[in-house]
């Protein structure tokens, strides 16, 4: 599971594409990025998510699918996916109101989907971990972990135990119960 591992741009794109319910893996969704070619596993999901406006590439027409995604970039993807608008103001001590990502982060905070860290920061330039991404996705789709049912299960991940802060969110997302 590697809950503390950073998520890649391709992984996040796959998640939102599948969650949308409209993605069909047997269909072709062209991608125009110069670093996303047809033989790559993420070609279709990037084409699909780009066409829907959830993800964007860079000015040099690259997507950098295997690069990790920052917490600020992740916030932008989720706000676009939800068809919401960036919100003015800032809710965290380390998000400058003029930064490109602040409106997205503020929108998610206003929706109750992100809380930041106990020191009042959001750390928008830090890579988002799998545990953080799963927790946010669960909140976004309204998935509430059933702690009683999860406690009765055996965890299938050798690198995860019930003391991890996101244990229940990870188990709820990964296991049927």
HELIX and SHEET records of a PDB file:
HELIX    1   1 UNK A    9  UNK A   19  1                                  11    
HELIX    2   2 UNK A   43  UNK A   51  1                                   9    
HELIX    3   3 UNK A   71  UNK A   81  1                                  11    
HELIX    4   4 UNK A  102  UNK A  110  1                                   9    
HELIX    5   5 UNK A  130  UNK A  141  1                                  12    
HELIX    6   6 UNK A  147  UNK A  151  1                                   5    
HELIX    7   7 UNK A  167  UNK A  174  1                                   8    
END                                                                             
